[in-house]
Amino acid sequence: MAMKMRQSLAQLEQEFLHETQQDRGRRESLRKQAVRRSRVRAVQRQRKRGSMRYWVLVLSMVLTALIVTAGMFESLYLLLS
């Protein structure tokens, strides 16, 4: 009986160690996935901000060109009249 008990305890210890190692592996893979998702979200946010900045720049350039053109024609009109 004592021999069986030792074997079952050894077997339980082995299973426990094996399960602990698997759990560590799962935790590590989950951590890596979280880091990967975080990086992807950061890249998406930066791309979105960059796109918005681009369109704000384009819009401000177009508005500036329109204002300058209108001002030039206004001053030309005043000079010629």
Secondary structure, 3 states (H helix, E strand, C coil): CHHHHHHHHHHHHHHHHHHHHHHHHHHHHHHHHHHHHHHHHHHHHHHHHHHHHHHHHHHHHHHHHHHHHHHHHHHHHHHHC
